[in-house]
Amino acid sequence: MQQPKTIIEKIWEKHTVVQEPNKPDLMYIDLHLVHEVTSPQAFEGLRLAGRKVRQPERTYATVDHNVPTIHRSVIRDEVARTQMETLRTNCAEFGIRLADIDHPDQGIVHVIGPQLGLTQPGKTIVCGDSHTSTHGAFGALAFGIGTSEVEHVLATQTLWQSKPKTLNVQIDGTLGTGVTAKDLILAIIGKFGVKFGTGYVLEYTGEAIRNLSMEERMTVCNMSIEAGARAGLISPDETTFEYLRGRRYAPEGPAFEKAVSKWRQLATDEGAAYDHTVHLNASEIEPQVTWGTNPGMCLPISANVPDPALIENKEEKASVEQALAYMGLEPNQQLTSIEIQHVFIGSCTNSRITDLRKAASVIQGKKVHPSVRAMVVPGSFTVKMQAEQEGLDKVFKDAGFEWRDAGCSMCLAMNDDVVPAGERCASTSNRNFEGRQGAGARTHLASPEMAAAAAIEGRFVDVRQVAAPTV
Amino acid sequence: MEPIKTHNGLVYPLPKRNVDTDQIIPKQFLKRIERSGFGQFLFYNWRFDEKDQPRQDFTLNQPKYKGASVLIAGDNFGCGSSREHAPWALLDYGFKVIIAPSFADIFYNNTTKNGILAIKLSEDKVDYLLNQAEINSYILTIDLEKQKVHDELGFEADFDIPAYHKHMLLNGLDEIGITLTYADQITQFEQTYN
């Protein structure tokens, strides 16, 4: 009998080009996504060495990190403009498809890959961006790489990779009403820490994961890197196949059915062994908010900010003290007493159509608190168009939200969408690092529903107490 | 890439855990299209205040650490964004060796592609080194061939490094050049692949 295998091992075996002793394996890369910030030096490297892109048709580029999300016909930031122009020149020279700033497919690279059907089960997918783990939601092995590796993939369509260890993140039970995929992944990182996934590929399993929609699965896999894991994935199932059916780059007709029967084989076999397993019961999870300066510093909304006086470990105590000082919070302060000045709904974690629908359902008929500036940045031009067809833009605008064009925006504040120093933002993004949304800015991560509720109230509240339980 | 065989240099201690690449190089400096010139922006928001003046309370600004080339840091160094600008900034500033209890995976890969030696040592050894570098002008010697770190006071520690990374660093190799020697295997793989 053949030994049961995890999906990770199956994908690995299928993509190994060279295997030699005392070396990583040479892995074939199916899809390489490219953006303006981490690619210019890679293309320049190719040019200097007189090398070509080996498989332009396996490469797809867009601009997302520093595109303006308003008034984008003229880009005032000269350095950013140069970077976008450089990508345009590079894509033309090396024959790579580009969803440029005015293209209907433009958007955050981790939103458009799935949306176009480029992301498919069993693929190896890389991008010079750590949130490439998002694509793992489809049962793809997808991970972020540095610019040297971007150049390597462009030139060879391969990467030298050591076979990762496997970690089963098993989530049994069901999420309560008003508790989202974002709360789930924040709770996982809060419980197991920001480095429990280092050296591993995560596979999310269990009843709670099976019940998630594709867009919810993307939210979970997206933040695998915040747990230290370069990649996190979910074995594909009917939910995956139905999402892919009819997408532009997915197979069509009989080829689709053939692909589905192949994809079915990918799922982790019954009885396959992992190097490590962690468990969490979904029914125990409440809506989460981060209070500190890394995503592991998060708590249920009913909790109070930690008190460093009660922490014995010296280093732990110091990092809590540093975080509280940076965040301008008092020990033991209730999370629901934290007032915010900004709300950002967007990013590769939470800017898809279902995220916008859920946020809109919370604010429907209400007004943004007078001391809050709130904005919605759809993940792609397509998401924006769809939201407008559904009238969501009107719901947001009537409430007092700004309605923007697609990009990474305030998640990392490379464009003009910046939180001023000392001010506080409820953000649906993925990183609450010091200065992430602007030098001195204070970020609190939360779900779209929680961020929307905070926009209305001007402080964090339990969304389950202020909104009808449609979420 | 410059080969690195042995290194002897002044140590700078950064006793923080989970130093993310947003701290190593903030996003406002990622718009350049060159690999060079990022050292001036290293740890920018810690080194400089809102008026771009050096912060005296950030130790890297102290004269005693001028010319430091060995960085000792807390656990999970380099977590977060995949930006290779982080090792570019460290290298351009002058750091050739980084020692920590652990490194984030993407950052670790990125260091080795740029000729920076990232060494994992146990927490207690890292604590000892941090302590030495805080009180003294402290010099460490690193021998990659022998996989050893030592000082002049009798401290010595062995470290592990994957054989492949060691080989690449010792010889300063161009990885793409090596991979292209496997071009036939890649072509063959592509022909049978579906």
Interface residues (C-beta under 8 A of the other chain):
Chain A: V17 V18 N22 K23 P24 L26 Y28 V37 T38 P40 Q41 E44 G45 A49 R51 R54 H65 N66 D77 V79 A80 T82 Q83 T86 G128 D129 S130 F143 G144 I145 G146 T147 S148 E149 E151 H152 A155 T156 Q157 T158 W160 S162 V194 K195 T198 G199 I225 G228 A229 R230 N294 E315 S319 Q322 L412 A413 M414 A421 R431 F433 E434 G435 R436 A439 G440
Chain B: K16 R17 N18 D20 D22 Q23 P26 K27 Q28 L30 K31 R32 I33 E34 R35 N45 E50 G74 D75 N76 C79 G80 S81 S82 R83 E84 P87 S102 A104 D105 I106 N109 N110 K113 N114 P162 A163 Y164 E175 I176 T179 L180 Y182 A183 Q185 I186 F189 E190 Y193
